[in-house]
Amino acid sequence: VLLVGPQPFASRRVNMTPPDLTPEGMEMHKQVQRHLGRCLMRIQQYERTVKAIAAHSDLAGPANQLADIQAKRIEKASTASLGTLVKGEGTIFTTLRALFTAGGPEPDALDQSKLPADQAAFAIRFRIQMTEEQRAETIRELDACVALRNRLVHHFMDDFDIFSDAGGAQALQHLHDSYTEIDKQFNALRSHLMQTG
């Protein structure tokens, strides 16, 4: 095998089949796989909800362009990562940081200088009002949820030795805790939406 360029992981052996696990360890290994899948499915449910909110929380522009503007927002939000959906800057959709507000003046959704004088224009905006303290805690929890998601998706095999009995037990406990936190965030978001609907 010819390896070209730097190999940052070349020194690590990655064995995808459990070596000499005990029967209990083999069962735990299966449970780790099942619970990792459970966490990832819940994350995807959460992300789908966030994408819908991001795409539909704001809409502004000339009446004859609203459908195109909305289609672009939906397209951009549909391919965004959770990190971008939560705190991205310069996006054409509404991030969750902007969605949760402690009040105060918001910029005009319509740039009057760019509107044609002979057309009707519309703007709608959806926000979830809370105290400054509630918003700070909500943002902290959102950032933690993004970090948790990223560790599960990109670094789970780095964080846990799932091919040992002890590592499998640690991984399984982490997945139980992770699911609880992901589910909490998902239900909190749904609760905010139901209170405003």
Accessible surface in RSA format (square Angstrom, percent):
REM  Atomic radii and reference values for relative SASA: ProtOr
REM  Chains: A
REM  Algorithm: Lee & Richards
REM  Probe-radius: 1.40
REM  Slices: 20
REM RES _ NUM      All-atoms   Total-Side   Main-Chain    Non-polar    All polar
REM                ABS   REL    ABS   REL    ABS   REL    ABS   REL    ABS   REL
RES VAL A   1   181.74 119.6 102.12  92.5  79.62 191.9 113.82  98.9  67.92 184.2
RES LEU A   2   156.74  87.3 128.42  91.9  28.32  71.2 131.02  92.0  25.72  69.2
RES LEU A   3   110.53  61.6  84.68  60.6  25.85  65.0  85.98  60.4  24.55  66.1
RES VAL A   4   120.86  79.5  97.90  88.6  22.97  55.3 100.82  87.6  20.05  54.4
RES GLY A   5    49.41  60.9   0.00   N/A  49.41  60.9  29.05  79.7  20.37  45.6
RES PRO A   6   127.77  93.1 104.75  95.5  23.02  83.7 116.64  96.3  11.13  69.2
RES GLN A   7    75.54  42.2  53.70  39.2  21.85  52.0  14.51  30.9  61.03  46.3
RES PRO A   8   106.72  77.8  71.05  64.8  35.67 129.7  85.09  70.3  21.63 134.4
RES PHE A   9   131.17  65.6 125.24  77.6   5.93  15.4 125.71  76.2   5.46  15.6
RES ALA A  10    67.94  62.5  28.20  43.5  39.73  90.4  40.75  57.4  27.19  72.0
RES SER A  11   109.12  92.2  68.70  91.7  40.42  93.1  58.22 124.0  50.89  71.3
RES ARG A  12   115.24  48.4 101.47  51.7  13.77  32.8  48.71  66.6  66.53  40.3
RES ARG A  13   226.27  95.0 193.23  98.5  33.04  78.7  84.19 115.1 142.08  86.1
RES VAL A  14   100.69  66.3  66.19  59.9  34.50  83.1  69.54  60.4  31.16  84.5
RES ASN A  15    64.08  44.2  56.11  54.2   7.97  19.2  23.93  57.6  40.15  38.8
RES MET A  16   130.92  67.8 110.27  73.0  20.65  49.2 104.58  88.9  26.34  34.9
RES THR A  17    90.32  64.2  90.18  91.4   0.14   0.3  71.35  95.8  18.97  28.7
RES PRO A  18    37.38  27.2  21.40  19.5  15.98  58.1  21.40  17.7  15.98  99.3
RES PRO A  19    71.53  52.1  46.69  42.6  24.84  90.3  58.32  48.1  13.21  82.1
RES ASP A  20   147.54 103.3 115.83 115.3  31.71  75.0  42.13  99.2 105.40 105.1
RES LEU A  21    23.70  13.2   4.06   2.9  19.64  49.4   5.01   3.5  18.69  50.3
RES THR A  22    59.56  42.4  54.70  55.5   4.86  11.6  58.90  79.1   0.67   1.0
RES PRO A  23   110.25  80.4  97.98  89.3  12.28  44.6 103.94  85.8   6.31  39.2
RES GLU A  24   122.53  70.3 115.04  87.0   7.48  17.8  67.39 130.3  55.14  45.0
RES GLY A  25     3.47   4.3   0.00   N/A   3.47   4.3   1.32   3.6   2.15   4.8
RES MET A  26    79.29  41.1  78.48  51.9   0.81   1.9  74.81  63.6   4.47   5.9
RES GLU A  27    87.99  50.5  86.57  65.5   1.42   3.4  47.46  91.8  40.53  33.1
RES MET A  28    49.04  25.4  46.50  30.8   2.54   6.0  48.80  41.5   0.24   0.3
RES HIS A  29    11.62   6.3  10.96   7.6   0.66   1.7   6.76   7.0   4.86   5.7
RES LYS A  30   126.13  61.5 120.45  73.9   5.68  13.5  68.71  61.8  57.42  61.2
RES GLN A  31    48.79  27.3  48.79  35.7   0.00   0.0  16.36  34.8  32.44  24.6
RES VAL A  32     0.91   0.6   0.91   0.8   0.00   0.0   0.91   0.8   0.00   0.0
RES GLN A  33   103.92  58.1  92.29  67.5  11.63  27.7  35.32  75.2  68.61  52.0
RES ARG A  34   137.50  57.7 123.58  63.0  13.92  33.1  70.03  95.7  67.47  40.9
RES HIS A  35    14.41   7.9  14.11   9.8   0.29   0.8   8.86   9.1   5.54   6.4
RES LEU A  36    39.60  22.1  39.60  28.3   0.00   0.0  39.60  27.8   0.00   0.0
RES GLY A  37    27.61  34.1   0.00   N/A  27.61  34.1  26.81  73.6   0.81   1.8
RES ARG A  38    87.16  36.6  85.35  43.5   1.81   4.3  23.20  31.7  63.96  38.8
RES CYS A  39     0.35   0.3   0.35   0.4   0.00   0.0   0.00   0.0   0.35   0.4
RES LEU A  40    55.19  30.7  54.81  39.2   0.38   1.0  54.87  38.5   0.31   0.8
RES MET A  41   127.30  65.9 125.17  82.8   2.13   5.1  85.94  73.1  41.36  54.8
RES ARG A  42    36.92  15.5  35.89  18.3   1.02   2.4   4.08   5.6  32.83  19.9
RES ILE A  43     6.27   3.6   6.21   4.6   0.06   0.1   6.27   4.5   0.00   0.0
RES GLN A  44   110.67  61.9 109.95  80.4   0.72   1.7  23.27  49.5  87.40  66.3
RES GLN A  45    85.09  47.6  81.37  59.5   3.71   8.8  28.03  59.7  57.05  43.3
RES TYR A  46     3.10   1.4   3.10   1.8   0.00   0.0   1.91   1.4   1.19   1.5
RES GLU A  47    20.66  11.9  20.66  15.6   0.00   0.0   2.48   4.8  18.19  14.8
RES ARG A  48   183.55  77.1 175.67  89.5   7.88  18.8  52.78  72.1 130.76  79.3
RES THR A  49    31.56  22.4  25.94  26.3   5.62  13.4  17.11  23.0  14.45  21.8
RES VAL A  50     0.00   0.0   0.00   0.0   0.00   0.0   0.00   0.0   0.00   0.0
RES LYS A  51    49.84  24.3  48.72  29.9   1.13   2.7  18.07  16.3  31.77  33.8
RES ALA A  52    52.98  48.7  45.41  70.1   7.57  17.2  51.46  72.5   1.51   4.0
RES ILE A  53    15.61   8.9   9.81   7.3   5.80  14.0  15.58  11.2   0.03   0.1
RES ALA A  54     0.49   0.4   0.49   0.8   0.00   0.0   0.49   0.7   0.00   0.0
RES ALA A  55     3.08   2.8   3.08   4.8   0.00   0.0   3.08   4.3   0.00   0.0
RES HIS A  56    98.01  53.6  82.82  57.6  15.19  38.9  53.38  55.0  44.63  51.9
RES SER A  57     3.24   2.7   0.94   1.3   2.30   5.3   1.45   3.1   1.80   2.5
RES ASP A  58    18.73  13.1  18.70  18.6   0.03   0.1  17.16  40.4   1.56   1.6
RES LEU A  59    32.14  17.9  29.20  20.9   2.94   7.4  30.94  21.7   1.20   3.2
RES ALA A  60    26.71  24.6  12.98  20.0  13.73  31.2  13.08  18.4  13.64  36.1
RES GLY A  61     5.81   7.2   0.00   N/A   5.81   7.2   5.81  15.9   0.00   0.0
RES PRO A  62    12.56   9.2  12.56  11.4   0.00   0.0  12.56  10.4   0.00   0.0
RES ALA A  63    45.49  41.8  30.61  47.2  14.88  33.8  30.82  43.4  14.66  38.8
RES ASN A  64   108.42  74.8  70.74  68.4  37.68  90.7  45.64 109.9  62.77  60.7
RES GLN A  65    79.57  44.5  79.48  58.1   0.08   0.2  19.70  41.9  59.87  45.4
RES LEU A  66    33.24  18.5  32.91  23.5   0.33   0.8  33.11  23.3   0.13   0.4
RES ALA A  67    81.98  75.4  65.75 101.5  16.23  36.9  74.31 104.6   7.67  20.3
RES ASP A  68    92.77  65.0  90.71  90.3   2.05   4.9  17.85  42.0  74.92  74.7
RES ILE A  69    47.94  27.3  46.73  34.8   1.22   2.9  47.64  34.3   0.30   0.8
RES GLN A  70    29.18  16.3  29.18  21.3   0.00   0.0  25.50  54.3   3.68   2.8
RES ALA A  71    57.13  52.5  48.43  74.7   8.70  19.8  52.66  74.2   4.47  11.8
RES LYS A  72   126.59  61.8 125.53  77.0   1.06   2.5  71.28  64.2  55.31  58.9
RES ARG A  73    20.57   8.6  20.57  10.5   0.00   0.0   4.20   5.7  16.37   9.9
RES ILE A  74    74.10  42.2  73.16  54.5   0.94   2.3  73.17  52.7   0.93   2.5
RES GLU A  75   114.02  65.5 108.91  82.4   5.11  12.2  37.77  73.1  76.25  62.3
RES LYS A  76   116.13  56.7 112.69  69.1   3.43   8.2  55.69  50.1  60.44  64.4
RES ALA A  77     0.67   0.6   0.67   1.0   0.00   0.0   0.67   0.9   0.00   0.0
RES SER A  78    57.38  48.5  43.30  57.8  14.08  32.4  34.34  73.1  23.03  32.3
RES THR A  79   114.45  81.4  80.61  81.7  33.84  80.7  69.35  93.1  45.10  68.2
RES ALA A  80    14.90  13.7   2.82   4.4  12.08  27.5  11.28  15.9   3.62   9.6
RES SER A  81    59.77  50.5  46.77  62.4  13.00  30.0  45.70  97.3  14.07  19.7
RES LEU A  82     2.36   1.3   1.36   1.0   1.01   2.5   1.36   1.0   1.01   2.7
RES GLY A  83    18.07  22.3   0.00   N/A  18.07  22.3  14.38  39.5   3.69   8.3
RES THR A  84    50.17  35.7  46.21  46.8   3.97   9.5  21.53  28.9  28.64  43.3
RES LEU A  85     0.14   0.1   0.04   0.0   0.10   0.2   0.04   0.0   0.10   0.3
RES VAL A  86     0.57   0.4   0.57   0.5   0.00   0.0   0.57   0.5   0.00   0.0
RES LYS A  87    94.83  46.3  83.49  51.2  11.34  27.0  42.96  38.7  51.88  55.3
RES GLY A  88    20.18  24.9   0.00   N/A  20.18  24.9  12.56  34.5   7.62  17.1
RES GLU A  89   166.38  95.5 133.96 101.3  32.42  77.2  52.07 100.7 114.31  93.3
RES GLY A  90    87.08 107.4   0.00   N/A  87.08 107.4  43.20 118.6  43.88  98.3
RES THR A  91    45.22  32.2  16.46  16.7  28.76  68.5  19.45  26.1  25.77  39.0
RES ILE A  92    81.78  46.5  68.03  50.7  13.75  33.1  76.00  54.7   5.77  15.7
RES PHE A  93    14.62   7.3   5.64   3.5   8.98  23.4   6.38   3.9   8.24  23.6
RES THR A  94     9.77   6.9   3.94   4.0   5.83  13.9   6.40   8.6   3.36   5.1
RES THR A  95    13.13   9.3  11.99  12.2   1.13   2.7   4.62   6.2   8.51  12.9
RES LEU A  96     0.30   0.2   0.14   0.1   0.16   0.4   0.14   0.1   0.16   0.4
RES ARG A  97    71.36  30.0  71.11  36.2   0.25   0.6  30.07  41.1  41.29  25.0
RES ALA A  98    45.46  41.8  31.92  49.3  13.54  30.8  42.27  59.5   3.19   8.5
RES LEU A  99     0.30   0.2   0.30   0.2   0.00   0.0   0.30   0.2   0.00   0.0
RES PHE A 100     3.61   1.8   2.87   1.8   0.74   1.9   2.87   1.7   0.74   2.1
RES THR A 101    14.54  10.3  13.36  13.5   1.17   2.8   5.80   7.8   8.74  13.2
RES ALA A 102    38.02  35.0   8.13  12.5  29.89  68.0   8.40  11.8  29.62  78.5
RES GLY A 103    34.79  42.9   0.00   N/A  34.79  42.9  15.57  42.7  19.22  43.1
RES GLY A 104    58.46  72.1   0.00   N/A  58.46  72.1  30.89  84.8  27.57  61.8
RES PRO A 105   144.04 105.0 109.53  99.8  34.51 125.5 121.20 100.1  22.84 141.9
RES GLU A 106    69.34  39.8  42.11  31.9  27.22  64.8  31.26  60.5  38.07  31.1
RES PRO A 107   107.15  78.1  93.17  84.9  13.98  50.8 105.72  87.3   1.43   8.9
RES ASP A 108   104.29  73.0  69.97  69.6  34.32  81.2  40.78  96.0  63.51  63.3
RES ALA A 109    34.78  32.0  10.17  15.7  24.61  56.0  14.31  20.2  20.47  54.2
RES LEU A 110    26.88  15.0  23.83  17.1   3.04   7.7  24.53  17.2   2.34   6.3
RES ASP A 111    72.98  51.1  59.02  58.7  13.96  33.0  35.86  84.4  37.13  37.0
RES GLN A 112   119.25  66.7 102.93  75.2  16.32  38.8  56.47 120.2  62.77  47.6
RES SER A 113   102.39  86.5  58.43  78.0  43.96 101.3  57.96 123.4  44.43  62.2
RES LYS A 114   164.36  80.2 135.01  82.8  29.35  69.9  88.20  79.4  76.15  81.1
RES LEU A 115    39.97  22.3  21.80  15.6  18.17  45.7  22.50  15.8  17.47  47.0
RES PRO A 116    47.47  34.6  30.69  28.0  16.78  61.0  42.54  35.1   4.93  30.6
RES ALA A 117   115.01 105.7  68.35 105.5  46.67 106.2  78.71 110.8  36.30  96.2
RES ASP A 118   128.37  89.9  90.65  90.2  37.73  89.2  50.26 118.3  78.12  77.9
RES GLN A 119    74.86  41.9  50.95  37.2  23.92  56.9  27.76  59.1  47.10  35.7
RES ALA A 120    63.46  58.3  44.66  68.9  18.79  42.8  54.48  76.7   8.97  23.8
RES ALA A 121    33.27  30.6   8.42  13.0  24.85  56.5   8.42  11.9  24.85  65.8
RES PHE A 122   112.64  56.4 109.15  67.6   3.49   9.1 112.64  68.3   0.00   0.0
RES ALA A 123    44.29  40.7  13.78  21.3  30.51  69.4  14.41  20.3  29.88  79.1
RES ILE A 124   106.23  60.5 100.49  74.9   5.74  13.8 105.95  76.3   0.28   0.8
RES ARG A 125    91.93  38.6  55.01  28.0  36.92  87.9  27.10  37.0  64.83  39.3
RES PHE A 126    63.82  31.9  60.69  37.6   3.13   8.1  63.65  38.6   0.17   0.5
RES ARG A 127    43.52  18.3  25.20  12.8  18.32  43.6  12.13  16.6  31.40  19.0
RES ILE A 128     7.19   4.1   7.03   5.2   0.16   0.4   7.19   5.2   0.00   0.0
RES GLN A 129   122.40  68.4  97.40  71.2  25.00  59.5  56.82 120.9  65.58  49.7
RES MET A 130    23.76  12.3   7.84   5.2  15.92  37.9  18.57  15.8   5.19   6.9
RES THR A 131    73.43  52.2  64.87  65.8   8.56  20.4  70.93  95.3   2.50   3.8
RES GLU A 132   105.31  60.5 100.79  76.2   4.52  10.8  56.48 109.2  48.83  39.9
RES GLU A 133   131.03  75.2 121.93  92.2   9.10  21.7  70.74 136.8  60.28  49.2
RES GLN A 134    97.78  54.7  92.06  67.3   5.72  13.6  33.64  71.6  64.14  48.6
RES ARG A 135    62.28  26.2  62.28  31.8   0.00   0.0   5.28   7.2  57.00  34.5
RES ALA A 136    58.55  53.8  46.80  72.2  11.74  26.7  53.15  74.9   5.39  14.3
RES GLU A 137    76.77  44.1  74.01  56.0   2.76   6.6  42.92  83.0  33.85  27.6
RES THR A 138    23.25  16.5  22.47  22.8   0.78   1.9  10.60  14.2  12.65  19.1
RES ILE A 139    15.52   8.8  15.52  11.6   0.00   0.0  15.52  11.2   0.00   0.0
RES ARG A 140   135.23  56.8 128.73  65.6   6.50  15.5  72.82  99.5  62.41  37.8
RES GLU A 141    31.13  17.9  30.60  23.2   0.53   1.3   3.36   6.5  27.77  22.7
RES LEU A 142     5.35   3.0   5.11   3.7   0.24   0.6   5.11   3.6   0.24   0.6
RES ASP A 143    42.72  29.9  37.72  37.5   5.01  11.8  19.65  46.2  23.08  23.0
RES ALA A 144    46.74  43.0  35.24  54.4  11.50  26.2  42.54  59.9   4.20  11.1
RES CYS A 145     3.15   2.4   2.55   2.8   0.60   1.4   0.69   1.8   2.45   2.6
RES VAL A 146     8.85   5.8   8.85   8.0   0.00   0.0   8.85   7.7   0.00   0.0
RES ALA A 147    54.52  50.1  48.85  75.4   5.67  12.9  54.06  76.1   0.46   1.2
RES LEU A 148    29.76  16.6  25.16  18.0   4.60  11.6  28.97  20.3   0.79   2.1
RES ARG A 149    43.30  18.2  43.16  22.0   0.15   0.4   1.26   1.7  42.05  25.5
RES ASN A 150    54.02  37.3  54.02  52.2   0.00   0.0  14.21  34.2  39.81  38.5
RES ARG A 151   104.65  43.9 104.32  53.2   0.33   0.8  45.70  62.5  58.95  35.7
RES LEU A 152     5.15   2.9   0.66   0.5   4.50  11.3   1.03   0.7   4.12  11.1
RES VAL A 153    65.34  43.0  36.48  33.0  28.86  69.6  39.11  34.0  26.24  71.2
RES HIS A 154   113.68  62.1  85.81  59.6  27.87  71.3  59.12  60.9  54.56  63.5
RES HIS A 155    67.48  36.9  66.67  46.3   0.80   2.1  40.98  42.2  26.50  30.8
RES PHE A 156     9.37   4.7   6.59   4.1   2.79   7.3   7.19   4.4   2.19   6.3
RES MET A 157    79.17  41.0  68.40  45.3  10.78  25.7  59.68  50.7  19.49  25.8
RES ASP A 158    73.95  51.8  43.75  43.5  30.20  71.4  17.79  41.9  56.16  56.0
RES ASP A 159    61.95  43.4  31.88  31.7  30.07  71.1  16.35  38.5  45.60  45.5
RES PHE A 160    34.28  17.2  27.20  16.9   7.08  18.4  31.82  19.3   2.46   7.0
RES ASP A 161    87.73  61.5  73.71  73.4  14.02  33.1  39.30  92.5  48.43  48.3
RES ILE A 162    13.82   7.9  11.86   8.8   1.95   4.7  11.86   8.5   1.95   5.3
RES PHE A 163    33.85  16.9  25.73  15.9   8.12  21.1  25.74  15.6   8.11  23.2
RES SER A 164    37.89  32.0  33.34  44.5   4.56  10.5  32.50  69.2   5.39   7.6
RES ASP A 165    53.02  37.1  46.41  46.2   6.60  15.6  32.98  77.6  20.04  20.0
RES ALA A 166    71.42  65.7  60.51  93.4  10.91  24.8  68.90  97.0   2.52   6.7
RES GLY A 167     5.75   7.1   0.00   N/A   5.75   7.1   4.76  13.1   0.99   2.2
RES GLY A 168     2.10   2.6   0.00   N/A   2.10   2.6   2.10   5.8   0.00   0.0
RES ALA A 169    45.70  42.0  38.23  59.0   7.47  17.0  40.76  57.4   4.94  13.1
RES GLN A 170   115.43  64.5 107.13  78.3   8.31  19.8  35.04  74.6  80.40  61.0
RES ALA A 171     0.00   0.0   0.00   0.0   0.00   0.0   0.00   0.0   0.00   0.0
RES LEU A 172    30.38  16.9  30.38  21.7   0.00   0.0  30.38  21.3   0.00   0.0
RES GLN A 173   100.75  56.3  99.05  72.4   1.70   4.0  43.72  93.1  57.03  43.3
RES HIS A 174    56.66  31.0  53.07  36.9   3.59   9.2  36.73  37.9  19.94  23.2
RES LEU A 175     0.54   0.3   0.00   0.0   0.54   1.4   0.00   0.0   0.54   1.4
RES HIS A 176    73.36  40.1  69.99  48.6   3.38   8.6  46.21  47.6  27.16  31.6
RES ASP A 177    81.42  57.0  73.49  73.1   7.93  18.7  28.50  67.1  52.92  52.8
RES SER A 178     3.09   2.6   0.57   0.8   2.52   5.8   2.39   5.1   0.70   1.0
RES TYR A 179    42.88  20.0  42.88  24.4   0.00   0.0  18.34  13.8  24.55  30.3
RES THR A 180    93.56  66.5  87.95  89.2   5.61  13.4  66.06  88.7  27.49  41.6
RES GLU A 181    52.74  30.3  52.45  39.7   0.30   0.7  24.52  47.4  28.23  23.0
RES ILE A 182     1.30   0.7   1.30   1.0   0.00   0.0   1.30   0.9   0.00   0.0
RES ASP A 183    34.64  24.3  34.64  34.5   0.00   0.0   1.63   3.8  33.01  32.9
RES LYS A 184   103.77  50.6  94.37  57.9   9.41  22.4  69.65  62.7  34.12  36.3
RES GLN A 185     9.04   5.1   7.73   5.6   1.31   3.1   0.08   0.2   8.96   6.8
RES PHE A 186    14.58   7.3  14.58   9.0   0.00   0.0  14.58   8.8   0.00   0.0
RES ASN A 187    63.10  43.5  59.01  57.0   4.10   9.9  26.56  63.9  36.55  35.3
RES ALA A 188    39.63  36.4  30.11  46.5   9.51  21.6  38.03  53.5   1.60   4.2
RES LEU A 189     5.02   2.8   3.47   2.5   1.55   3.9   4.53   3.2   0.48   1.3
RES ARG A 190   104.20  43.7 103.03  52.5   1.17   2.8  17.85  24.4  86.35  52.3
RES SER A 191    42.32  35.8  41.17  54.9   1.15   2.7  22.43  47.8  19.88  27.9
RES HIS A 192    41.49  22.7  41.03  28.5   0.47   1.2  28.23  29.1  13.26  15.4
RES LEU A 193    50.29  28.0  43.91  31.4   6.39  16.1  44.11  31.0   6.18  16.6
RES MET A 194   135.02  69.9 111.24  73.6  23.78  56.6  80.31  68.3  54.72  72.5
RES GLN A 195   142.45  79.7 102.74  75.1  39.71  94.5  45.14  96.1  97.31  73.8
RES THR A 196    66.43  47.2  28.56  29.0  37.87  90.2  32.74  44.0  33.69  50.9
RES GLY A 197   100.72 124.2   0.00   N/A 100.72 124.2  53.28 146.2  47.45 106.3
END  Absolute sums over single chains surface
CHAIN  1 A    12213.8       9810.8       2403.0       7098.5       5115.3
END  Absolute sums over all chains
TOTAL         12213.8       9810.8       2403.0       7098.5       5115.3
